[in-house]
Amino acid sequence: MKKQLKNYIMIVCFLLFIFGFAVASFISEDREFSENENRYLQQAPEFSWKKLEKGEFTSDIESYMSDQIFMKDQLVSLKTVTDRTLLKNYQNGVYFGKDGYYLQDYQENRPLIEKNISCLNDFADSLDKSVDVSFLLVPNAVSVMSDKLPAVTQTDDQLESEKYISSILSDRINLCFPYDQLKDAAKSTQVFYKTDHHWTAEGAKVGFDTLMTAMNEDIPQVSYNIETVKDFHGTLYSKAPTDFSAADEMHFYTNPDNSVKVNYVEENKQTDTLFDDSFKTKKDKYSTFMGGNFALTEIETNGESDEHVLIIKDSYANTVMPYFADKYKHITMIDMRYYHIMDKTVSEYVKDNGITKVIFLYNMDFVNTDNNFIWLE
């Protein structure tokens, strides 16, 4: 009898837990934006027979229930704490590394790499021979900081991916892969954030200097003002949040002797800074660099060279822009994730704006996963 009563109590507690969360999720106010995940959340979808027939309604309902579950952030954090307590070293695509490093897993997708590099090749080969083309390919922390990985992992080797890219890259493109330079710099400075997938301002400077050397360009000698912002928890922390994780410190480098004018073309917005200070008090502090990612950004500076440089990029480029601004007077940034909605093709933009240098700036994981390179064609 006592055993049956105990079982009943356990069942009742379980049902109260499950249905309690369901009721709480139903009656609680829906959130529009998740600071932790840095994205807008699925809202309650409107029903239509057409959407139901296509399967869109059930898919939206599933996303809605997942996004709006009661205390979702706290539950994800609890899951991380439990995994860390049980000495698990991997969660949601992230390895828990030594010295507090979160390291994003890398699984090579060679067919997609081949497709993306083919797009870069075709674009470079279509340009006038007078246009110089370079490619700053940035290895990720999982490669450069591999000594921080747990003893047992299943991550692929980015050095092998680089060898493959080098073997299929057009002779028109000057490849720069600053693995050795970042590895050496990491001995004395932090070149990648511990809780985010991006490189730090210091790591970006190493990449910039290595690129300038590969391009036979002089490196500007600048005395920078450095601002420090603390309490940064990045994208990898959002995948596996826990109070065990120490926050990162961010550094912002500005040249007091340089002036910039930034035109966000599609947004019809103009500023006189490469930084958006409004993000310094938000979770997404990385977007302080250039205010995030945009289709087309045009920059005028007091840089050393009068050349007009086009940087076709991912978010890693945003951290490098203070150094590019000291080098070049005319800079255009294009992000293919958003640019394909613009009227001009990239090739037309190059011809119409007197571009003398094109620089591809992508991190290895982006080349391995992104599907927007096709818009270059």
Backbone hydrogen bonds in HBPLUS format (Angstrom, degrees):
<---DONOR---> <-ACCEPTOR-->    atom                        ^
c    i                          cat <-CA-CA->   ^        H-A-AA   ^      H-
h    n   atom  resd res      DA  || num        DHA   H-A  angle D-A-AA Bond
n    s   type  num  typ     dist DA aas  dist angle  dist       angle   num
A0005-LEU N   A0001-MET O   2.97 MM   4  6.23 158.6  2.02 148.5 154.5     1
A0006-LYS N   A0002-LYS O   2.93 MM   4  6.13 154.5  2.00 143.6 150.5     2
A0007-ASN N   A0003-LYS O   2.99 MM   4  6.29 154.2  2.06 145.4 152.1     3
A0008-TYR N   A0004-GLN O   2.91 MM   4  6.19 156.7  1.97 150.4 156.8     4
A0009-ILE N   A0005-LEU O   2.93 MM   4  6.18 160.0  1.97 150.2 155.4     5
A0010-MET N   A0006-LYS O   3.04 MM   4  6.31 156.9  2.10 146.0 152.1     6
A0011-ILE N   A0007-ASN O   2.95 MM   4  6.21 156.9  2.01 149.2 155.4     7
A0012-VAL N   A0008-TYR O   2.85 MM   4  6.08 165.4  1.87 155.8 159.6     8
A0013-CYS N   A0009-ILE O   2.91 MM   4  6.09 163.0  1.94 150.1 154.9     9
A0014-PHE N   A0010-MET O   2.96 MM   4  6.12 156.3  2.02 145.0 151.6    10
A0015-LEU N   A0011-ILE O   2.88 MM   4  6.15 162.7  1.91 153.8 158.2    11
A0016-LEU N   A0012-VAL O   2.84 MM   4  6.02 157.9  1.88 151.0 157.5    12
A0017-PHE N   A0013-CYS O   2.94 MM   4  6.10 151.9  2.02 143.1 150.7    13
A0018-ILE N   A0014-PHE O   2.95 MM   4  6.25 167.3  1.97 153.8 156.4    14
A0019-PHE N   A0015-LEU O   2.84 MM   4  5.87 165.4  1.87 153.6 156.3    15
A0020-GLY N   A0016-LEU O   2.72 MM   4  5.32 135.8  1.91 128.0 141.3    16
A0021-PHE N   A0017-PHE O   3.13 MM   4  6.24 157.8  2.18 142.4 146.4    17
A0022-ALA N   A0018-ILE O   3.11 MM   4  6.40 154.0  2.18 142.9 150.8    18
A0023-VAL N   A0019-PHE O   2.84 MM   4  6.01 162.9  1.87 148.9 152.6    19
A0024-ALA N   A0020-GLY O   2.88 MM   4  6.00 162.6  1.91 146.5 152.2    20
A0025-SER N   A0021-PHE O   2.84 MM   4  5.94 155.8  1.89 145.1 151.5    21
A0026-PHE N   A0022-ALA O   3.02 MM   4  6.20 143.5  2.16 138.2 148.3    22
A0026-PHE N   A0023-VAL O   3.05 MM   3  4.97 118.3  2.44  91.8 107.6    23
A0027-ILE N   A0023-VAL O   2.92 MM   4  6.20 157.5  1.97 157.5 162.1    24
A0028-SER N   A0024-ALA O   2.93 MM   4  5.77 142.0  2.08 143.6 152.5    25
A0041-LEU N   A0032-GLU O   2.86 MM   9  5.39 161.3  1.89 132.0 138.5    26
A0034-SER N   A0039-ARG O   2.93 MM   5  5.64 174.8  1.93 165.6 165.8    27
A0038-ASN N   A0034-SER O   2.73 MM   4  5.54 123.0  2.05 137.0 153.0    28
A0039-ARG N   A0034-SER O   3.36 MM   5  5.64 146.7  2.48 138.9 147.3    29
A0052-LEU N   A0048-SER O   2.98 MM   4  6.24 152.9  2.05 148.9 157.3    30
A0053-GLU N   A0049-TRP O   2.86 MM   4  6.02 155.1  1.92 145.5 151.8    31
A0054-LYS N   A0050-LYS O   3.10 MM   4  6.34 149.8  2.19 143.5 151.0    32
A0056-GLU N   A0051-LYS O   2.88 MM   5  5.02 122.0  2.23 155.8 158.8    33
A0057-PHE N   A0051-LYS O   3.17 MM   6  5.19 162.7  2.20 110.8 111.5    34
A0055-GLY N   A0052-LEU O   3.14 MM   3  5.06 146.5  2.26  96.4 106.5    35
A0059-SER N   A0055-GLY O   3.25 MM   4  6.30 151.5  2.33 137.7 145.7    36
A0060-ASP N   A0056-GLU O   2.86 MM   4  6.05 156.0  1.92 147.6 154.1    37
A0061-ILE N   A0057-PHE O   2.88 MM   4  6.11 154.6  1.94 149.2 156.6    38
A0062-GLU N   A0058-THR O   3.00 MM   4  6.17 155.2  2.07 141.4 147.6    39
A0063-SER N   A0059-SER O   3.03 MM   4  6.32 158.0  2.08 146.6 152.3    40
A0064-TYR N   A0060-ASP O   2.78 MM   4  5.95 154.0  1.85 146.5 154.7    41
A0065-MET N   A0061-ILE O   2.90 MM   4  6.12 162.4  1.93 152.8 156.2    42
A0066-SER N   A0062-GLU O   3.07 MM   4  6.23 152.3  2.15 142.2 149.9    43
A0067-ASP N   A0063-SER O   2.86 MM   4  6.00 160.6  1.90 151.1 156.3    44
A0068-GLN N   A0064-TYR O   2.93 MM   4  5.92 158.3  1.98 150.9 156.4    45
A0075-LEU N   A0071-MET O   2.97 MM   4  6.21 151.5  2.06 151.8 160.3    46
A0076-VAL N   A0072-LYS O   2.93 MM   4  6.22 158.6  1.98 157.3 162.7    47
A0077-SER N   A0073-ASP O   3.00 MM   4  6.21 157.2  2.05 144.9 151.5    48
A0078-LEU N   A0074-GLN O   2.89 MM   4  6.09 152.0  1.97 141.7 149.6    49
A0079-LYS N   A0075-LEU O   2.91 MM   4  6.18 151.4  1.99 144.7 152.2    50
A0080-THR N   A0076-VAL O   3.04 MM   4  6.36 154.1  2.10 146.4 152.8    51
A0081-VAL N   A0077-SER O   2.92 MM   4  6.21 164.2  1.95 153.7 157.7    52
A0082-THR N   A0078-LEU O   2.92 MM   4  6.11 159.0  1.96 148.1 153.9    53
A0083-ASP N   A0079-LYS O   2.97 MM   4  6.21 160.6  2.00 148.2 153.3    54
A0084-ARG N   A0080-THR O   2.86 MM   4  6.11 162.3  1.89 156.0 160.8    55
A0085-THR N   A0081-VAL O   2.90 MM   4  6.05 154.7  1.97 147.4 154.6    56
A0086-LEU N   A0082-THR O   2.99 MM   4  6.22 145.4  2.11 144.3 153.6    57
A0088-LYS N   A0083-ASP O   2.82 MM   5  5.14 162.3  1.85 159.7 153.6    58
A0087-LEU N   A0084-ARG O   3.00 MM   3  4.89 155.3  2.06 104.1 107.9    59
A0096-PHE N   A0089-ASN O   2.87 MM   7  5.00 159.7  1.92 126.2 132.2    60
A0091-GLN N   A0094-VAL O   2.87 MM   3  5.29 156.8  1.93 148.5 156.1    61
A0094-VAL N   A0091-GLN O   2.92 MM   3  5.29 148.5  2.02 113.5 123.6    62
A0105-ASP N   A0093-GLY O   2.94 MM  12  5.42 175.6  1.94 148.6 150.1    63
A0095-TYR N   A0103-LEU O   2.80 MM   8  5.05 174.9  1.81 147.2 148.9    64
A0103-LEU N   A0095-TYR O   2.96 MM   8  5.05 166.2  1.98 145.9 150.5    65
A0097-GLY N   A0101-TYR O   2.65 MM   4  4.85 150.3  1.73 172.0 173.0    66
A0098-LYS N   A0148-LYS O   2.75 MM  50  4.77 154.7  1.81 135.1 143.3    67
A0101-TYR N   A0098-LYS O   3.18 MM   3  5.83 167.1  2.20 120.3 124.0    68
A0102-TYR N   A0194-LYS O   2.75 MM  92  5.59 158.0  1.80 150.8 156.4    69
A0156-ASP N   A0106-TYR O   2.73 MM  50  5.65 171.7  1.73 175.1 172.3    70
A0112-LEU N   A0109-ASN O   3.12 MM   3  5.59 120.8  2.49 109.5 123.0    71
A0113-ILE N   A0109-ASN O   3.01 MM   4  6.29 159.1  2.05 154.6 161.3    72
A0114-GLU N   A0110-ARG O   2.88 MM   4  6.05 166.5  1.90 157.0 159.8    73
A0115-LYS N   A0111-PRO O   3.03 MM   4  6.24 154.5  2.10 140.5 147.4    74
A0116-ASN N   A0112-LEU O   2.86 MM   4  6.08 162.8  1.89 154.1 158.2    75
A0117-ILE N   A0113-ILE O   2.88 MM   4  6.05 168.1  1.89 158.7 161.8    76
A0118-SER N   A0114-GLU O   2.97 MM   4  6.02 149.1  2.07 140.6 149.4    77
A0119-CYS N   A0115-LYS O   3.15 MM   4  6.48 144.8  2.28 140.0 148.5    78
A0119-CYS N   A0116-ASN O   3.12 MM   3  5.12 120.5  2.49  93.4 107.7    79
A0120-LEU N   A0116-ASN O   3.11 MM   4  6.53 154.1  2.18 146.9 153.5    80
A0121-ASN N   A0117-ILE O   2.83 MM   4  6.08 160.5  1.87 152.4 158.0    81
A0122-ASP N   A0118-SER O   2.91 MM   4  6.10 167.2  1.93 150.8 153.7    82
A0123-PHE N   A0119-CYS O   3.05 MM   4  6.18 159.6  2.09 145.7 151.4    83
A0124-ALA N   A0120-LEU O   2.92 MM   4  6.09 169.0  1.94 153.6 156.8    84
A0125-ASP N   A0121-ASN O   2.87 MM   4  6.00 164.5  1.89 156.0 160.6    85
A0126-SER N   A0122-ASP O   3.13 MM   4  6.18 128.9  2.40 134.4 146.1    86
A0126-SER N   A0123-PHE O   3.12 MM   3  5.20 136.8  2.32  97.6 109.8    87
A0127-LEU N   A0124-ALA O   3.21 MM   3  5.49 155.3  2.28 106.7 113.8    88
A0131-VAL N   A0128-ASP O   2.98 MM   3  5.73 167.4  1.99 124.6 128.8    89
A0132-ASP N   A0356-THR O   3.15 MM 224  6.49 155.6  2.22 153.4 146.5    90
A0358-VAL N   A0132-ASP O   2.78 MM 226  6.15 161.0  1.81 163.3 170.0    91
A0174-ASN N   A0133-VAL O   2.98 MM  41  6.32 164.7  2.00 139.8 143.5    92
A0134-SER N   A0358-VAL O   2.91 MM 224  6.39 157.9  1.96 158.1 165.4    93
A0360-PHE N   A0134-SER O   2.85 MM 226  6.24 165.5  1.87 153.6 153.2    94
A0135-PHE N   A0174-ASN O   2.86 MM  39  5.96 152.0  1.94 152.7 146.6    95
A0176-CYS N   A0135-PHE O   2.79 MM  41  5.90 157.5  1.84 167.4 159.5    96
A0136-LEU N   A0360-PHE O   2.76 MM 224  6.07 154.2  1.83 176.7 169.9    97
A0362-TYR N   A0136-LEU O   3.20 MM 226  6.56 145.5  2.32 151.5 161.4    98
A0137-LEU N   A0176-CYS O   2.93 MM  39  6.11 155.4  1.99 160.8 168.9    99
A0138-VAL N   A0362-TYR O   2.91 MM 224  6.21 163.7  1.94 144.1 149.4   100
A0364-MET N   A0138-VAL O   2.82 MM 226  5.81 155.1  1.88 161.0 155.6   101
A0143-SER N   A0140-ASN O   2.96 MM   3  5.58 152.1  2.04 115.9 124.1   102
A0144-VAL N   A0140-ASN O   3.03 MM   4  6.32 165.2  2.05 158.5 159.0   103
A0145-MET N   A0141-ALA O   2.65 MM   4  5.03 151.9  1.72 135.6 145.6   104
A0146-SER N   A0143-SER O   3.35 MM   3  5.03 146.6  2.47 110.7 105.8   105
A0148-LYS N   A0145-MET O   2.86 MM   3  5.63 165.8  1.88 125.3 130.2   106
A0149-LEU N   A0146-SER O   3.11 MM   3  5.33 160.7  2.15 107.5 113.5   107
A0160-GLU N   A0157-ASP O   3.21 MM   3  5.57 134.0  2.43 103.5 114.0   108
A0162-GLU N   A0158-GLN O   2.89 MM   4  6.17 153.7  1.96 147.6 154.2   109
A0163-LYS N   A0159-LEU O   3.06 MM   4  6.29 154.3  2.13 141.1 147.5   110
A0164-TYR N   A0160-GLU O   3.08 MM   4  6.34 154.9  2.15 143.5 149.8   111
A0165-ILE N   A0161-SER O   2.90 MM   4  6.20 162.2  1.93 152.3 157.2   112
A0166-SER N   A0162-GLU O   2.86 MM   4  6.03 164.6  1.89 153.6 157.7   113
A0167-SER N   A0163-LYS O   3.07 MM   4  6.25 143.2  2.21 139.0 148.4   114
A0167-SER N   A0164-TYR O   3.09 MM   3  5.10 121.8  2.44  94.1 108.8   115
A0168-ILE N   A0164-TYR O   3.24 MM   4  6.56 131.9  2.48 144.2 155.8   116
A0168-ILE N   A0165-ILE O   3.16 MM   3  5.39 139.8  2.33 102.4 113.1   117
A0169-LEU N   A0165-ILE O   2.95 MM   4  5.86 119.9  2.33 149.7 164.6   118
A0173-ILE N   A0170-SER O   3.08 MM   3  5.68 166.0  2.10 116.7 121.1   119
A0179-TYR N   A0177-PHE O   2.87 MM   2  5.74 139.8  2.03  95.3  91.2   120
A0182-LEU N   A0178-PRO O   3.03 MM   4  6.05 159.1  2.07 144.2 149.7   121
A0183-LYS N   A0179-TYR O   2.87 MM   4  6.01 160.0  1.91 154.1 160.5   122
A0184-ASP N   A0180-ASP O   2.95 MM   4  6.10 155.8  2.00 145.3 151.4   123
A0185-ALA N   A0181-GLN O   2.96 MM   4  6.12 158.9  2.00 143.0 149.3   124
A0186-ALA N   A0182-LEU O   2.89 MM   4  6.00 144.3  2.02 145.1 154.0   125
A0187-LYS N   A0184-ASP O   3.21 MM   3  5.70 160.4  2.25 110.0 116.0   126
A0188-SER N   A0185-ALA O   3.06 MM   3  5.84 159.1  2.11 121.4 126.3   127
A0189-THR N   A0185-ALA O   3.00 MM   4  6.05 140.7  2.16 151.4 162.7   128
A0200-THR N   A0191-VAL O   2.99 MM   9  5.25 158.8  2.04 113.3 120.2   129
A0193-TYR N   A0198-HIS O   3.39 MM   5  6.44 167.0  2.41 155.8 158.2   130
A0236-LEU N   A0195-THR O   3.05 MM  41  5.31 123.4  2.38 128.4 139.8   131
A0237-TYR N   A0195-THR O   3.03 MM  42  5.09 144.9  2.16 149.7 140.1   132
A0204-ALA N   A0200-THR O   2.84 MM   4  6.11 155.7  1.90 151.0 158.1   133
A0205-LYS N   A0201-ALA O   3.04 MM   4  6.23 143.8  2.17 136.2 145.1   134
A0206-VAL N   A0202-GLU O   3.17 MM   4  6.51 150.9  2.26 143.3 150.4   135
A0207-GLY N   A0203-GLY O   3.03 MM   4  6.38 157.4  2.08 147.7 153.7   136
A0208-PHE N   A0204-ALA O   2.83 MM   4  6.08 157.7  1.88 149.2 155.4   137
A0209-ASP N   A0205-LYS O   2.92 MM   4  6.06 170.7  1.93 151.4 153.8   138
A0210-THR N   A0206-VAL O   3.02 MM   4  6.16 158.2  2.07 147.0 153.2   139
A0211-LEU N   A0207-GLY O   2.95 MM   4  6.15 152.3  2.03 145.4 153.2   140
A0212-MET N   A0208-PHE O   2.90 MM   4  6.20 163.2  1.93 158.3 162.2   141
A0213-THR N   A0209-ASP O   3.06 MM   4  6.26 158.0  2.11 146.3 152.0   142
A0214-ALA N   A0210-THR O   3.00 MM   4  6.22 155.3  2.06 143.7 150.5   143
A0215-MET N   A0211-LEU O   2.92 MM   4  6.14 139.0  2.09 147.2 158.9   144
A0217-GLU N   A0212-MET O   2.79 MM   5  4.90 175.3  1.79 154.0 152.3   145
A0216-ASN N   A0213-THR O   3.10 MM   3  5.00 160.9  2.14 103.3 108.1   146
A0225-ASN N   A0254-THR O   2.80 MM  29  5.24 170.1  1.81 162.7 163.0   147
A0254-THR N   A0225-ASN O   2.94 MM  29  5.24 161.0  1.98 150.5 156.6   148
A0227-GLU N   A0252-PHE O   2.96 MM  25  5.09 163.4  1.98 142.3 147.0   149
A0252-PHE N   A0227-GLU O   2.85 MM  25  5.09 153.9  1.91 146.3 154.6   150
A0229-VAL N   A0250-MET O   2.88 MM  21  5.07 161.0  1.91 141.3 147.1   151
A0250-MET N   A0229-VAL O   2.72 MM  21  5.07 179.3  1.72 163.9 163.9   152
A0232-PHE N   A0248-ASP O   3.08 MM  16  4.83 167.0  2.09 140.3 140.3   153
A0248-ASP N   A0232-PHE O   2.81 MM  16  4.83 170.2  1.82 147.1 144.0   154
A0238-SER N   A0234-GLY O   3.16 MM   4  6.51 146.5  2.28 143.5 153.1   155
A0239-LYS N   A0236-LEU O   3.18 MM   3  5.16 132.6  2.42  93.9 106.1   156
A0240-ALA N   A0237-TYR O   3.04 MM   3  5.16 133.2  2.27  99.3 112.2   157
A0245-SER N   A0242-THR O   3.23 MM   3  5.90 166.8  2.25 117.0 120.3   158
A0258-ASN N   A0255-ASN O   3.14 MM   3  5.51 169.6  2.15 117.3 119.7   159
A0261-LYS N   A0300-GLU O   2.83 MM  39  5.11 145.5  1.95 149.6 157.2   160
A0300-GLU N   A0261-LYS O   2.89 MM  39  5.11 158.3  1.94 146.2 153.6   161
A0262-VAL N   A0271-THR O   2.83 MM   9  5.17 175.0  1.84 150.1 151.8   162
A0271-THR N   A0262-VAL O   2.91 MM   9  5.17 154.8  1.98 143.6 151.7   163
A0263-ASN N   A0298-GLU O   2.76 MM  35  5.08 163.3  1.79 157.7 162.8   164
A0298-GLU N   A0263-ASN O   2.94 MM  35  5.08 166.9  1.96 145.5 147.9   165
A0264-TYR N   A0269-LYS O   2.77 MM   5  5.11 165.4  1.79 168.4 168.6   166
A0268-ASN N   A0264-TYR O   2.87 MM   4  5.79 114.1  2.32 145.3 163.2   167
A0269-LYS N   A0264-TYR O   3.20 MM   5  5.11 163.2  2.23 137.2 141.9   168
A0265-VAL N   A0296-LEU O   3.13 MM  31  5.80 139.4  2.31 149.0 159.8   169
A0268-ASN N   A0265-VAL O   3.09 MM   3  5.10 149.4  2.19 100.9 110.3   170
A0290-MET N   A0274-LEU O   2.82 MM  16  5.08 155.3  1.88 154.7 153.0   171
A0276-ASP N   A0288-THR O   2.81 MM  12  4.67 154.6  1.87 130.8 139.6   172
A0279-PHE N   A0276-ASP O   3.22 MM   3  6.22 166.5  2.24 127.9 130.0   173
A0280-LYS N   A0277-ASP O   3.05 MM   3  5.43 157.3  2.10 111.9 119.0   174
A0282-LYS N   A0279-PHE O   3.07 MM   3  5.01 162.7  2.10 105.1 110.4   175
A0285-LYS N   A0283-LYS O   2.77 MM   2  5.50 140.5  1.93 104.4  92.3   176
A0287-SER N   A0284-ASP O   3.22 MM   3  5.92 149.1  2.32 114.9 121.5   177
A0288-THR N   A0285-LYS O   2.94 MM   3  5.56 161.6  1.97 118.7 122.8   178
A0289-PHE N   A0286-TYR O   3.09 MM   3  6.07 158.0  2.14 126.4 128.4   179
A0291-GLY N   A0287-SER O   2.97 MM   4  4.87 112.2  2.44 138.8 152.0   180
A0292-GLY N   A0289-PHE O   3.34 MM   3  6.46 168.2  2.36 131.7 131.6   181
A0335-ASP N   A0295-ALA O   3.16 MM  40  5.03 156.0  2.22 127.2 133.8   182
A0297-THR N   A0333-MET O   2.95 MM  36  5.02 160.8  1.99 146.8 151.3   183
A0333-MET N   A0297-THR O   2.74 MM  36  5.02 164.0  1.77 153.4 159.0   184
A0299-ILE N   A0331-ILE O   2.72 MM  32  5.04 166.9  1.74 165.0 165.6   185
A0331-ILE N   A0299-ILE O   2.96 MM  32  5.04 171.5  1.97 152.1 153.5   186
A0301-THR N   A0329-LYS O   2.91 MM  28  4.61 151.0  1.99 131.2 136.1   187
A0304-GLU N   A0326-ASP O   3.30 MM  22  6.54 151.9  2.39 125.6 127.3   188
A0305-SER N   A0327-LYS O   2.72 MM  22  5.91 166.4  1.74 154.7 159.6   189
A0329-LYS N   A0305-SER O   2.79 MM  24  5.93 152.0  1.87 173.5 173.8   190
A0356-THR N   A0308-HIS O   2.88 MM  48  5.59 162.8  1.91 151.5 156.9   191
A0309-VAL N   A0330-HIS O   2.89 MM  21  6.25 163.8  1.91 158.4 155.5   192
A0332-THR N   A0309-VAL O   2.84 MM  23  6.25 155.5  1.90 161.7 166.9   193
A0310-LEU N   A0357-LYS O   2.85 MM  47  6.20 168.2  1.87 159.7 162.3   194
A0359-ILE N   A0310-LEU O   2.77 MM  49  6.17 161.6  1.80 164.5 169.3   195
A0311-ILE N   A0332-THR O   2.73 MM  21  6.07 169.0  1.74 169.4 172.8   196
A0334-ILE N   A0311-ILE O   2.93 MM  23  6.28 160.9  1.97 153.8 156.0   197
A0312-ILE N   A0359-ILE O   2.92 MM  47  6.23 148.8  2.02 144.5 154.7   198
A0361-LEU N   A0312-ILE O   2.90 MM  49  6.18 161.5  1.94 157.6 159.1   199
A0313-LYS N   A0334-ILE O   3.00 MM  21  6.26 158.4  2.05 157.6 164.5   200
A0314-ASP N   A0361-LEU O   3.18 MM  47  6.68 130.7  2.43 170.9 169.1   201
A0317-ALA N   A0314-ASP O   3.18 MM   3  6.00 155.3  2.24 121.5 126.5   202
A0318-ASN N   A0315-SER O   3.17 MM   3  5.51 143.4  2.31 106.4 115.4   203
A0320-VAL N   A0317-ALA O   2.92 MM   3  5.19 137.9  2.10 105.9 118.5   204
A0323-TYR N   A0320-VAL O   2.97 MM   3  5.68 136.3  2.17 121.3 131.9   205
A0324-PHE N   A0320-VAL O   3.18 MM   4  6.49 157.4  2.24 148.0 154.9   206
A0325-ALA N   A0321-MET O   2.86 MM   4  5.93 156.8  1.91 153.7 159.5   207
A0326-ASP N   A0323-TYR O   3.23 MM   3  5.28 135.9  2.44  96.4 107.7   208
A0327-LYS N   A0324-PHE O   2.94 MM   3  5.08 140.8  2.09 101.4 113.6   209
A0328-TYR N   A0324-PHE O   2.90 MM   4  6.08 169.3  1.92 173.0 172.2   210
A0338-TYR N   A0335-ASP O   3.01 MM   3  5.88 163.0  2.04 125.6 130.0   211
A0339-TYR N   A0335-ASP O   2.89 MM   4  5.82 150.2  1.98 146.3 154.3   212
A0342-MET N   A0339-TYR O   2.76 MM   3  5.47 169.5  1.77 132.1 135.1   213
A0349-TYR N   A0345-THR O   3.02 MM   4  6.33 152.2  2.10 146.7 154.6   214
A0350-VAL N   A0346-VAL O   2.97 MM   4  6.27 155.6  2.03 152.1 158.0   215
A0351-LYS N   A0347-SER O   3.13 MM   4  6.42 161.6  2.16 149.4 153.2   216
A0352-ASP N   A0348-GLU O   2.90 MM   4  6.01 162.4  1.94 152.2 157.3   217
A0353-ASN N   A0349-TYR O   3.10 MM   4  5.95 132.9  2.33 144.5 153.0   218
A0355-ILE N   A0350-VAL O   3.31 MM   5  5.11 166.3  2.33 148.0 149.2   219
A0366-PHE N   A0363-ASN O   3.05 MM   3  5.41 125.4  2.36 106.4 120.0   220
A0367-VAL N   A0363-ASN O   3.21 MM   4  6.61 158.0  2.26 155.2 161.2   221
A0368-ASN N   A0364-MET O   3.06 MM   4  6.24 140.3  2.22 143.9 155.5   222
A0369-THR N   A0366-PHE O   3.14 MM   3  5.22 150.5  2.23 101.6 110.1   223
A0370-ASP N   A0366-PHE O   2.86 MM   4  5.46 164.3  1.88 158.4 158.2   224
A0375-TRP N   A0372-ASN O   3.20 MM   3  5.87 161.3  2.24 116.7 121.2   225
A0376-LEU N   A0373-PHE O   3.01 MM   3  5.79 168.2  2.02 123.9 127.1   226
A0377-GLU N   A0374-ILE O   3.14 MM   3  5.79 156.2  2.20 115.2 121.0   227
